[in-house]
């Protein structure tokens, strides 16, 4: 499998393609979450245009197979959406996307990265824990359709030591 990861936000230089990209992101999200998402195509389009949002996408040839989106505020970031097409799950796509996002955020002097994950999503939870995220708390009934609790996780980036 030949894949490459690019910063989707760089595609803002081609505003005529943002609607198509927003639709792709929405479709991947639905497929990766058994048809459930609280997001709409317009939500993705808004975030693609938002200056503080950072999208990374993984492509196989020309096909978007996974993405991660973070919103940055001051020195912190939160994962707003993260999805990989089901047929590519378990192949390291999610790990590569998350690892690259972490490196990117560290390079932009972020101090922390936050996220929420469904309690039942053991695969994603395991990935986050493997990447160094720590449990902060459990938020009751955070998700809808179906209603489910969320784990709130945090990854702190240690400050660089000056020598």
RANOR-V866069 format. One record per residue. N is the residue number from 1. RES is the residue in one small letter. PSI is psi in whole degrees, -180 to 180 (* if undefined). OMEGA is omega in degrees with one decimal (none if undefined). D_LAST is the distance of its C-alpha to the last C-alpha in Angstrom with 2 decimals. Layout:
n->[N;N]
res->[RES;RES]
psi->[PSI;PSI]
omega->[OMEGA;OMEGA]
d_last->[D_LAST;D_LAST]
//
This chain:
n->[1;2;3;4;5;6;7;8;9;10;11;12;13;14;15;16;17;18;19;20;21;22;23;24;25;26;27;28;29;30;31;32;33;34;35;36;37;38;39;40;41;42;43;44;45;46;47;48;49;50;51;52;53;54;55;56;57;58;59;60;61;62;63;64;65;66;67;68;69;70;71;72;73;74;75;76;77;78;79;80;81;82;83;84;85;86;87;88;89;90;91;92;93;94;95;96;97;98;99;100;101;102;103;104;105;106;107;108;109;110;111;112;113;114;115;116;117;118;119;120;121;122;123;124;125;126;127;128;129;130;131;132;133;134;135;136;137;138;139;140;141;142;143;144;145;146;147;148;149;150;151;152;153;154;155;156;157;158;159;160;161;162;163]
res->[x;x;x;x;x;x;x;x;x;x;x;x;x;x;x;x;x;x;x;x;x;x;x;x;x;x;x;x;x;x;x;x;x;x;x;x;x;x;x;x;x;x;x;x;x;x;x;x;x;x;x;x;x;x;x;x;x;x;x;x;x;x;x;x;x;x;x;x;x;x;x;x;x;x;x;x;x;x;x;x;x;x;x;x;x;x;x;x;x;x;x;x;x;x;x;x;x;x;x;x;x;x;x;x;x;x;x;x;x;x;x;x;x;x;x;x;x;x;x;x;x;x;x;x;x;x;x;x;x;x;x;x;x;x;x;x;x;x;x;x;x;x;x;x;x;x;x;x;x;x;x;x;x;x;x;x;x;x;x;x;x;x;x]
psi->[123;108;156;148;131;161;107;-33;-27;-18;0;-18;-12;70;-23;-16;-6;-37;-41;-44;-43;-41;-42;-44;-43;-47;-44;-42;-45;-47;-39;-18;35;40;8;133;146;-5;154;167;-39;-30;-44;-43;-43;-47;-35;-31;-17;129;-32;0;145;121;136;139;147;128;141;116;-118;0;127;121;-10;159;163;141;132;150;130;139;118;-115;21;156;154;142;118;-32;148;119;147;136;140;-39;-9;-3;143;3;9;1;-49;-42;-45;-43;-47;-43;-45;-38;-43;-46;-41;-46;-39;-41;-21;18;35;148;-30;154;127;156;163;146;141;140;-34;-10;74;-32;-50;-43;-43;-40;-47;-43;-40;-32;2;4;147;146;132;-52;175;123;118;135;36;-42;151;159;68;158;131;150;161;144;134;123;154;141;115;136;116;143;143;135;131;139;*]
omega->[178.3;179.8;172.6;-178.3;176.4;176.9;-177.3;-179.8;178.6;-179.8;176.8;177.5;179.9;-174.5;179.8;-179.4;-174.7;178.3;177.8;179.1;178.7;178.3;177.9;179.6;178.3;-178.7;178.9;180.0;178.0;-178.4;-177.5;-175.6;177.4;176.1;-178.0;168.2;175.7;-179.4;174.8;176.8;-179.6;176.8;177.9;-179.8;177.8;-178.6;177.4;179.8;-176.6;-177.5;-176.7;179.5;178.8;177.8;168.5;178.7;175.6;-177.3;167.4;-169.6;-179.6;-173.1;174.8;-177.0;178.1;-179.6;170.9;-179.9;174.8;172.4;-179.8;175.0;-176.0;-177.6;178.6;178.4;174.7;176.1;179.3;179.5;-177.0;-177.7;176.0;177.7;-176.0;-176.9;178.0;178.9;-178.8;-179.2;177.3;-179.7;179.6;178.5;179.9;179.1;-179.0;179.1;-179.5;178.2;179.3;178.8;179.2;-178.9;175.4;179.3;177.9;175.5;172.9;179.3;-175.8;172.8;-177.9;171.5;173.3;177.1;177.0;178.8;-178.2;-176.2;-174.9;178.7;179.3;179.8;178.2;177.6;-178.3;179.3;178.3;-178.3;173.7;177.8;178.0;176.5;175.7;175.0;179.4;-179.0;-176.5;175.1;-179.0;-178.4;176.1;174.6;-2.2;178.4;-178.5;175.7;175.9;167.2;173.2;-176.3;-179.0;171.5;178.2;177.0;180.0;178.0;178.8;177.3;175.0;-179.4;none]
d_last->[42.05;40.22;38.02;35.40;33.28;33.10;32.06;35.48;34.37;34.35;38.09;38.50;39.37;42.60;43.92;47.27;45.75;44.06;47.26;47.56;43.94;44.47;47.59;45.82;43.08;45.86;47.86;44.97;44.23;47.91;48.17;45.03;46.23;49.91;51.07;49.26;46.95;46.95;45.61;47.93;47.58;47.25;44.23;42.43;43.57;42.29;38.83;38.73;39.34;36.86;33.79;31.53;32.72;31.02;33.30;32.61;35.68;36.52;39.50;41.80;43.44;44.24;44.55;42.04;41.72;38.94;36.60;34.05;33.74;31.20;31.48;28.40;28.50;25.63;22.65;24.93;27.20;30.33;32.21;35.62;37.24;36.63;39.48;40.40;43.99;45.67;46.49;42.78;41.56;40.34;39.32;35.57;35.90;34.69;31.73;30.75;31.19;29.21;26.33;26.27;26.53;23.57;21.41;22.88;22.28;18.63;18.36;20.19;17.78;20.42;19.72;22.89;25.77;29.20;32.48;35.97;37.91;41.53;42.07;44.37;41.88;40.71;39.47;37.06;36.07;35.30;33.16;31.12;30.66;29.72;26.99;25.49;27.44;28.62;32.02;32.09;35.87;39.15;40.91;44.67;46.75;43.89;45.42;48.98;51.43;51.15;49.93;47.04;44.11;40.53;37.40;34.55;31.26;27.63;24.46;21.29;18.17;15.10;12.56;9.51;6.39;3.79;0.00]
//
